[in-house]
């Protein structure tokens, strides 16, 4: 057990229940060092303020409430009556910290008892350092007072709790100060440290790239073995996948013919093991369905048990508004949605995280394991989903874990997002074998802040990931992906029209698929009994998938294998194991069965993908979208080839010469790019990915035409892509910097919050009063980004107030926990404070003997932002939008023309205003 005396200036944040207990006891009468009765459970982080310890937790998930904007009217002023806090019994006293040498005993005799309990509960957790390092302007290494003046004016920040937004400007100031300290020193040791600091980012992205490729290799190899396990096993080794057991007849083993039945004696289907006369087909279907359901349900259980959002409770959560908080009053915030971190593709949530949203645990080790194992199980089950999108989430988990080994990224959320952007590029690189396309995908689709150095590191990380995967050779062919193809023929001018048709189809398919999937998720999955029975939903979807996909070869094969087959080029005299290359392309009797099978596969796979995407297991949308477009493209290619053979002298085909004038695989590739562009709305990065897949630039124009037509058509039918619609369903606070808004006659007065809780310097601000303000504000809105403007009365007009600074809810809670034993003491906020060593952002460090005598613990000026972004009341709304988008502001203070305080606009209120405005 850790000893309290070991706490240093950069100690970890105190456990949530410790801060909660101190705030609850604030002002309570009676002895505070009583032990807990034997029948009362010890307090834990999951016990809320006023909820019984036996009560079940509330279903909470921190998202953007739709009614946030309407809940605070422009001219409404509310009277806050804080609910009475119930007393919480003290944990039993431990003798380890009861000695007089403990510095905590100088403040409160009861704090010794809580401290030992807190450290006994966190001893098994990874150590967390203070977010802001101690400002020590007196140190010679610091370079003097001027070095840290900007940081002091900006104020000390504590940790970010879940479902809050990061302060981009504060993190930029802190990084500038940190780097300035390194640059200021001129000795040899300092130069070495500076060189290591500059190389640290490159070292981390190298490790991230290698580990991403390793995880991709493990997922791909295990998924291929599990997928083939549904059909049988290899007698030469039960751990061998069908592709390794029968490399030449992998798909012919699914549907054997007279010429292929005896080609691979090593592979044994389940029907041979349990067969009876006339029942081999039934046994094969039962075995196939049973194993598919087993794999899918296992993936779902893994997701539900390991990655439930309410299970991720860290020491950084608010003691006033924890994940399970409920005070029993009628003014509590709306319940938050329970979320399973390993489900879905993860890209919509990554977009929100990279834009500055904090979700503790979403990129942690537990999610990494659940996502990787669950992805292999879900894809192997045969469900209509892909693994390429989740690879991005897996790569970001690796990037987050590796980057936190260095304090440079551990204690700076903005800097850590630079590593996450590079990890996104590595995820796409291993998914498609496209390092350049991965870098562009990170820039175009996922990242929010992407300076030049992040682009270089992303490119390097993607390159390392691609090289490592090439060396691992997961498919045994030397290719990075299974459907990597090479074409050696050029396209003709008359084919531009079919390419445009494919682009229009991709846009129509993408728009209506996104719409229907959004409505299915909103009106069926989240509004019916399926919401509370995710395992049953997975079971039903898997059962339907097995029933509808078993007989058709183009629905039964995996998505990656199908795309590979559709992309394949036909060669004269070479047997086609997929049945897509016709011996007589001009024979309608040969064309009809193939086109019919492809059309049926399109309808079945498209419908199943519609209801599959969004279920509670790891699932991507890339491969199903590529498959839909490739099916249509291959059908158009076969039909054009048939028309060419039937009418060779037709003027439309005048540029054709030879038998292989029309390449159906090329149309499949163009159609795949078009459908994926329609679903995800990516353009440049998708085109580059397709170029790298085909290993040629000969088809640059066809792919560009199809992608642009698809995006234009999809935007005309549905403004938002699939990722933006998923963000809407999950109510994630994501501010899209690419959208343009029409403000009309709206003004700042339509969005400003005037009745926000404020701290006035002309009034007595005791510890208890500020505690009540904090509790009421957080309970009313549930907004983790709440701030309290600090106002003073104007010297010339007593009815007007001017802004002194702003203090965040987390900083106020942290500071109040330190002085909670003195409820009647007056808290001060100095406009200009003395430049002494400031406190660190940890509770225990402020109780250390070395710092206690250096500053006044009742002076909260060190946590106050004295230079917040301000805007006048008559400013245009577009300027507010640029403050949030370009500067990454968490809040903006509004003043009138004379500089008097008017109100505040925080980021979540602004997002709610944009959603209500609705004019894009």
N, C-alpha and C positions, 0 to 999 in steps of 0.2 A: 504493500500500500504506500502510495506517495505521501511524503511528509509535507505539511503546509509550509514549512520553513524553506523548502527547496524552490518555492515559486520565485521566479526572477522577473526582471523588467519586461521580458518578452514572453510571458506565460500565456497559456491557452485561455480561451474564453471559459468562464465559469459555466458549469452545467445549467441547463434551463431551469430545472426545478429548484436550484439554489437561489437564483434571482427571483423566481416566482415566490418562494417561501419568504424571502426577506421583504418583498413588497407587500405580501399579504399580512405579515406581522406588523407592518408599519403602523404605528399609532395604537396598537392593541394593548390592552392592559393585562396585568397579571404576570407571573413569572414566565420567562422565555426560554428557560433551560430545562424544562420538564422533559422527561423521557416519554416515548410513545407507549401507550398501553399494549399489552401482549397481543390483544385481538385486533389491533389496527395495523393494516399493511404499511410498510414504509413508503414514503413518497417517491415517485419516479417521475421521469420526464413526461410520461403519458398521462399523469393526473392533472386535470385542468384546475383553474382557479376555484370555481364554486361548484364543481361537479363532484358528486360522491365518488369515492374511490372504487365503488362497485359498479358504477355506471359504465355502459359501453361507450366507446369513442364515437364522436360525431363524424359523419362522412365529409371530410374536408379536402378540398384541393384548391390551391391558390390560383385563381384565374380571374380574368377581367369580368366583373358583373355587368350585365347588359343595362341594369337600371342605375348604374353608378352616377351617370350624369343627371338623371331625373331626381335622384334621392336628395340632392343638394340644390335647392332652388336658389335663384339669383338673389332674391330679396328676402329670403327666409332666414330668420335668426332663431336658433333653438336654445332652450335652456337645458343645460346638462345637469342631471342629478345622478351622480355616480352610484351604482349599486353598492350595497354594503358587502365588504369582503369578509368571508368567513375565516375564522382562525384555523390554521393548519397545525396539527401536532408536530412537535419537534422530533427528529430522528434521535435514537439513543446516542448518548455521549460516548466518545471513544477516548481511551486513555492515552492514545498515541499523540494527540495534539493538545492535551490539557495542561501541558507544562507552561510555566511563565515565559519561556523563551520564544513562544510563538508570537509573531507580530500581530496575528489576527486577534489575539486576546485583548490587546490594547483598545480595540474598537467595540467589541461586543462579546460577552461571555457565551452567548448562544451561537455565535458564528463558528466557534471551534467545532461544535457538534455537527453542523451542516457540512463543514469543509471536509471532514474525514469521510462522510458518507458520499460526498460528491466525487472524491478521488477514488474511492473504492468502486464506484460505478463506471468511471472512465478509464480505469487502469488498462483495460483490454482494448481501448480504442487507439487509433493512430493519433499521435500528438499533433495538436493544432497550435500554431504560433499566433501571436498577436497580429492583427491586420496592419496596423500602422506602427512602425518602429518608433522608439522613444526619440523625441526631438531633443537633442542635446547641443544647443548652440554655443555652450561654453567650451565644448571640446575643440582641441586644436585640429583634430581630424575633420571636423565638420566644416572648417573653413570660415568660421566666424558667424556672426548673427545674420548677415545678409543672405547667406546661403539658404536658410530655412524660413525666411520671412514669408514667402509666398505660401508655403505649406502651413505656417501658423495662421495666417489670415484665412486660409481655407478651412482650418479646423481639423481636429483629430476625428478620424472615423473608426468605428468598431467594425465587427464582422457583418457580412451581409446574411440576412436570414433568407429562408426559402420564400419564393414567390415575390421577391423584391427586385428592384432594378439597380444596377450598379451605377456609380457616379463616374462617368467617363472622364470628366474634367479633373476630379480629385485624383484619380489614378494616374492621369497624365502628369499632373503636378508632382505627385509622389515619385514617379519614375524619373522625371527630370531632376529632381533633387537627389535621388539615389545615384544617378549617373554622374551628376556634377561632383558629388563627393568622391567618386572613384577617379574622375579626371583631375581633381584638384591636387591629389597627392602625386609627388614626383619621384619618390624613391623606387628602387628596383622591385621591391616586393609589390608596390602599388601598380607598377606597370604590368607585372605578371598577372595580378588580379584583374586588371582592366582587360588584358588580352583574353583571359579565361572567360570573363563576363561577355565579351563580344562573341566568343565561340560557343557559348553555352546554348544559345538558341539553335545553332546548327547541329550540335551534338544531340540535342533532344529530338529534333525532327528526324535525325538519322535513326535513332533508336525507335521512334514511332513508326517510321517506314518499314523497318525490319520486322517489328512485332506485328504490324498490320498484315504483312504478307504471311507470316507464320500462322496467325489466326485464320486468315483466308484459306490457307492450305489445309488446315485442320477441318474447317467447316466443309470445304468442297469435297475432300476425300471421304469424310464420314457421311456426308449427305449422299454421295454416289453409292456407297455401300448399302446404306439403309434403304435407298430408293429401289435398288435391285433386289433387296431382301424380300420385297413384296411379291416377287414372281418366283423366287426359288433361291438356291444356294449353289456355290461352287464346290464340287467334290474335291478339287485340288487344294482347297483351303477356304474355310468358311468365312474368313475375313476379306476375301477378294470380292470386289464388285464385279458385276457382269461384264463391264468394259475391259477389265483386266483378265477375267477368266476366258472370255470369248471376244478378243479385240476386233475381229473382223465381222462379227455377226451380232453386235450388241442389240440392234433393233429387230433383226430378223428373228431373234429368239422370242420376241413378244408375239409375233404372228408368223410362225414357221410355215414354209411352203415345201413342196416336194423336193426342191433343190437345196433347201437350207436346214431341213430337219436333222440331218446327220452331220452337219458341219462342226458342231461343238458338242462333244460327248461329255465334257467336263461340267457343263451347266445342267443342273437337275431342277426342273420346276416342281412346285409343291404337289401338283396333280399326279406326278409319278410316285411320290412318296406315300400318298394316301388314296390312290386311285382305286376305283372299282369299275366294272364294266359299264360304260356309258355315262359315267359321272365325273370325268376328268375336268370338264369345263366348269361345272358347279363347284367342285373343290377348289379350283384355281381362283374363282371369283370370291368364294368365302374367305380363303386365305389372304387374298389381295385386300379385301375390304377390312378384315380383322386387323391386319398389320397396319394398314393406313390409319384406322381409327386409333389404334394403340399409340402410334407415333404422334398423331395430332393432339390427342388428349394429354399425352405426356408433355408435349411442348406447352400446352395451355396451362397445365398444373404447375410446371416449372415457372412460367411467367407469373401466375397468380400468387404462388407461395413466396417467391423470392423478391418480387419487384413491386409490391403494393406501395403506393405513395405514402400511406399513413405509417408504414414501417420504417421510413427513413426520418428519424428524429435525431437531430444533432444538437450539440451544445450551442450552436449558433442561432437556434430558434428563439423567438421572443418569449419571455416569461409571462408577458401579459396576453399575448395572442399566439399561443402555440398551436400546433396542428390539431389538437383536440380541445381547444378552448371553447367554452360556452358558459355564460354567466347566468342563464336562466331568465334573463330579461327579454322584453319584446323588441329591443332595439339592436339585436345582434345582427352581424353581417350575414349575408346569404350563405347557405352551406356550400362548401367547395366540393367539386367532383373528385371522386376517387379515381386515380389514374394508375395504370400498370406500365412501368417504365420500359419494360422489354417488349411490349406489344407494338405492332405497326412497324413502319420503316424507320421512324425516328427523325427523319429529315424535317418535318414541320416543327417539332420541338427544338431541333438544333438551330433552325432559323430564329426562333424566339430567344434561345440562349445566346447565340452570337450577336443578337441585337442588344443584349444587356440584361436579359431576364435571368434570374438565378433559380435553379431547381436543384437543391442539394440531393445527391445520390443518383441523379439521372445519368451521370457519366462516371459512376463508381465501379469498383471491382465486382460487386455482386451483380450489377446489371450486365457487366461485360461477360461474366460466366453464363448468366441466364440467357442473354441474347445470343451468344455463340452456340451454346448447346441447343437452345430452343429453335434457332434458325435451321440447324441441320435436321432436327426432327420434323419441323413444319414443312420444309421444302421436300423432304423425303416422303412425307405422307401423300404427296401427289396433289395437294391443294393448289388452286390457281393463284400462285403468288411467286415472288422472286426473292432472291437473296442479295441482289446487287445494292438496293437501297439500304438495307440493314448493315451492309459492310461499312457504310459511311458512319453510322452510329457506333459500330464496334471500333472503328479507327479513332473516333473522337473520345471514346472511353479510354483507349490506350493513351491518346495524347493528354488527356486530363490527368491520368494517374502518373505518367512519366513526368509531366511538367511540374507537378506538385512536389517533386523531390528537390527542387531548387526554390529557395525563398524568393528569388526574383519573380517567379511566376506564381508561387503559392500565395503570396501576400499582395498580389495585384491582379484583380479579375480581368482588367482590360488587357494586360499583357498575356494572360493565359489564353485569351480568345485568339491571339495571334497563332498560338500553337494549334488550337482547335481548327482554325482555318486551313492550316497546312495538313492536319490529319484528315480533313474532309477530302482534300485532293488525293491523299494516299488511298482512301477508301474507294473512290471512283477508279483509281489506277488499277487496283487489284480486281475490281469488279469487271472492268471492260478491257483491261490491258491497254489503257489509254492514259499515260501520265500527263500529256499536254491537255487532253480533254478534261482530266480530273482537275487540273489547275484552273482551267476556265470555268468548270462547273462550280468550284468553290467560290470563284469571283462572281459569277453571274447569278447563281441560285441560292447559295447558302450564306455566304459571309456578308456582314454588315459594315465592317471596317476593314479595308483591304489596301493598305499602302504598298509602296513598291517593294520594301524589304519582305513583307509578308508574301508577296507574289514569288519572289526568288526562293524563299524557304519552302513555300508550297510546291513549287516546281521541283526543288531538290528532294523533298520528302516523297513526292509521287514517283520520282525517278528511282529512288532507293527501294521503294515498295515494289515497283515493277521488276527491277533487277533481281531482288530477293525471290519474288514469286517465279521468275524465269528459272532460277537455279533450283528451286524446289520442284518445279515441273509437276503440278498436281494432276494433269491429264495424261501424262506420259507421252505427249506428242510434241513437246517443245513449245506449244502455244500457251499464251497467257490466259486465253478463254477458249471455250469449246467451239464457239461459232465464229472464230476468226477465219476469214476466207480471203482468197486472192483472185481477182478477175484480170484477164489479159486482153479483153476486147473493149472497144470504145462504144459510145452510144451515138445515136443518130438524131438528127433534128426533128424528125416526125415523132419521136418519143417524148418530146416536151409536153405535148397535150396529155398523154397518159400520166406523166409525172404531176401535172397540175391537178388532174382528177384524184390521184392518190393523196396529194396535199389537202385538197378540199375534204376528202373522206376522213383523213386524220384529224382535221379540225372539228368536223361534225362529231366524229366518234369521241374525241377527247372532251368536248364541251358537254355532250349529253351523258357520257360516262361519269364525269365529275358531278354533274347535277344530280343524277340518279343515285350515285353513291352517297352524296351529301344528304339527300332526302331519306334514303334507307337508314343511314346512321342516326339521323335526327328523329325520324318519325317511327321507326321500327326498332332498331337496335337499342336506342336510348329512351324509348317511350313505351315499351311493352315489357312483358315478363322476361324477355331476353336480357334486359339490362342487369338483372340480378342472377342470371343463370348463364354465365359465359361458357362454362364447360359443356352444357347442353347445346348451346349454339354451335360450338366447334364440332361436337359429335354429329349434329344434324347436317351441317355443311359438308363434313367429310363423308358421311354416308351418301349424300346426294352426289358428291363429286365422284365417288367410286362407282355408283350406279350408272351415271350418265357417261362416264369416261372410259369404262372398261372395254367396250367393244370397238370403239373407233381408235385406230392407231394414232391419229393426230391429236386426240384428246388424252389418250392414256400416257403417252410419253411425256417426259419432263419438259418444262418450258424452255430450258437451255438447249436441250436436244432438238426440240421442235424448231427453234429459231435456226439452229445449225443446219437442220435438214432443209428448211425453206430457203436459206441463203445459198445452199450448195449449187454448184454449176454442173450442168449435164455435159458429159463427154461421150462422143460417139464410140460405141463398142464397149463401154464400161457399164456394168450392171448397177442399177440403182436399187439400194436396199430399202429405200423409203417409198418407192412407187411413184415418185414425182417426175421422173424422166420417162417420157413416152417413146416407145419404139417407132410409132407412127403419129407424130403430132397433128397430122391432118385428118386423123380418124376420129369422128365424133363419138364413136363407141368407146374409144379409149379416153377421150377428154371428159366425158360426162361423169364417170365414176369418181375420177380424181377431183374434179371441180365440186361435185356434190359432197364428197367427204370433207374437203376443205371448208365449204360453206357451213356444213353441219358443225365442224370443229369451231368455226368462228362464233356461231350462235351459242353453242354450249359453253365454250371457254369464256366468252364475253359475259354471259349471264352469271356464271359461277364466280368470275372475278368481281363482279358487281357486289355480290353478297359476301364474298370472302374478305376483301380488303377492309380492314377495320376490326376484325375479330381479335380476341385477346390472345394473340401469339405473334411472334416475329413474322412480319410479312412485308414484302416490297411490291412495288407496282411497276418497276422497269420492265421486267421480262414479260409479264402479261400484256403490257401495252405494245412492246415490240412484237410479240407473237400475233396480236390482233392485226396490226398493220402488215406484217409479213404474210399472213394468210390471204388477205385481200390482194396484196401485191403479187403473190404467186398465182392467184386465180386470174388476175388481169394479164399477167405475162403468158400464161398457158392459153388463154383465149385469144390474145393477139398472135401468138405463135400459130394457133389453129387457123385464124383468119389469113395469116400470111401464106400458109400452105394451100389454103383453099383458093385464094385469089393472088397468086404471085405477081401478076401483071398490073395489079392495082396501083394507081398513081401514088397513093399514100405510102406504099412500100418501095418506091422507085430507088431510094438510096440503099436498099438492102441488096446484098450479094452473098451467096453461099447459104448453107443450111442453118447455120447458127447465127442468123442475123439478130434475132430477138432472144435475150437471155432472161428467162423467168426469175432467176435468182436475183438479178439486178432490181427488178420491180419489187421483189420481196424486201430487199434492203431499203429501197426508197420508201415503200409503204410503212416499214417498221419505224424509220426515222420520223415520218409524218405523224403516225399515231402517238408516238412518245412525245413529240413536240406539242400535240394537241392536248395531251393529258397534263404534262408538267409545265408547259409554256417555256421551255428552254429552247434556245436557238443556236447561238454560236458554239457553245460548248458541246451541244448534241451533234452538230455537224462535224466538229473536229473528232469527237468520239467515233463517229461512223467512218471517217477517213482513216483513223488508226486501226479500226477493226478490219477494213478491207485492204489495208496496206498499199493504198494507191490514191492518187489525186485525180484519177481519170473521171471520177463521178462526182466531182465537186459541184458542178452546176445542177445536176439532177437533185442531189440531196438538199442543196440550198433552196432550190425552188420549192421542193416539197415541204421543207421545214417552215419557210416563210408563209406559204399558202396555208399551212395547217395552223400556225399561230394566229394569222390574220382572221381566219374563219372562226377559230375557237374564241378569240377575244370578242368577235361580233356576236356570238351566241351566248357566251358566259364569260363574264369579266375575270373571274378568279379561276386559277388552276386548282388541281387536286390538293396541293399542299396548303394553299391559302384557305380552302374550304375546310380542311382538317383542322387548321388553326381556329377557324370560326366555331367548329363543333366543340373543340376543347376549351374555347374561351381563353386562349393564350393572349397576353398583352403584347402583340407584335405590331410595331409601327412600320409599315411598308414604305421605304424611302423611294420606291419607284413610281408610286401612284401620284397623280395630280388631282387636286381637289378644287372644286368650284365653290367659292365662299359666298357668292351672291351678296345679300345685304347683311350677312352675319358679321358681328363685331366681337371684340374681346369681352364685352359686357355680357355676351350670351353664354360664356363658358367659365368665367371667373368664379371662384368660390370665395364668397365674402364672409361666410359664417364659420370659417375654419377656426379651431382653437388657437389662441394666441397667448403669449406670455408678455404681460405689460410690466415695465420696469417701475411705473409709478404705483404699483400695488405690491402687497406683501406676497412673495412667492415662497411659501414654506415647502419643505420636502413633501409633506402630505398633500398639499394643494396640487403640486406638480404631478404627484403620483395619480391623483384623481383625474387630472386633465389627460394624462397619458392613457389611463385605462378606458375612459369614456370615448376618446377619439378612436382608439383601435377597435373597441367593441362595436362602435357605431358603423364604421366603414369596412373594417377588416382589411385596411390598406396598409401593407407592410412598408410602403414608401411615405407614410405620413410624416410631415414636418410641422414645426411650430415656429411661426414668425415671432421674433422678439421685438417689441415696439416700445418706443418712448414718446412721451408727450412733447409736442412741439413747443418751443420756447415762446412763440408769439401767438399760438392758437391752441388753447387747452383742449379743444374738441377734436383736434386733428393729431394724428400720430405719424411718426416717421420710423422707418425700419432701421433696427440696429444690427440684426443678423438673423440667422435661422439655425435651429437645432433639430436634428432628425430624431425620430421616435426611438430608434435603436440606441443612439448616443444618450438620449435622455434617460432611457431605462437603465442603461449601463451606469450612468452617473448616479442615479437615484439609488441603485443597489448598494453603492459604496457608503452612502450617508443614511441608509434606511434606519439606523438605530437612533437617529436624531430627527424625529418627524416634525418638530416645531422650529427647527433652525431655518433661517432665511437663506435662500439661494440667491447668489448675485451673478450678474452678467456684466462684465466690464467691457466698455467699448474699445478701450486700448488696455491690454493686459501686460504685465511685466514679462520680460523675456527670460524666464527661468526655465530650467529643464521641465518639460511637460510630461504629463502622464502617458503611459502606454495605453493601448486599447484593450487591456485586460483588467478584470476586476481585482484580481489578487495582487497585481503589481503595484496598484495604488496603495496597498496596505503594507508595502515593504518598508523597512526602517530607513532605507537609503533615500527614499523619495518622500516619505510622509512629512518631513519637516521642511521640505522645499517649496511647498505650495499649499494653498488653501483648498481643501477638498469640497468646500461649499461654494467655490467659484467655478461655475460651469462654462466660463468663457473659452476654455481650451477646446471645447466641443462645438463651439459656435462657428458657423460659416459667416464671416463678416463681409464677404464679397459675393453674394449670390447673383445670379443673372436676373436683371430687372428689365421691365418693359413698360412703356407708358400705356395708358388706357386707350388712347386713340391710335395705337399702332395697328397695322393690318394683320390679319390672321395668318397670312403667309409667312410673316416674320416669326410668329410663334412656332409655326410648323418647322421652319429652318432651325430654330433653337433646339427643338427636340431631335430633328433628323441629323443635322450637320454637327451640332455641338454635343449631342448626347445628353442633354439636360434631363435631370430627374424632376425638376420643378422650376417654375419661373415666377418671380414676384412681380405683381402689377402695381404701379403707382399712377397717380394722376399727373397732370402737367406741372404741378408745383412740387412734386416729389413726395407727396403724402401717400401713405400706404392705403391700397384699395383692396387687395386680396391676393390669391395665389392660384396658379394652375399647375397641377402635378401631371405626370406623364399618363397615369391611368385615367385621370379625368379627361385629359385631352383625347385619349383613345376612345373613351366612351362618347365624347362629343362628336368625333369623326364618324363613329358607327351610327349615331343618331342622325347626323346630317345626311349621310348616305349619298351625296352628290359627288361623284368621282369624275 
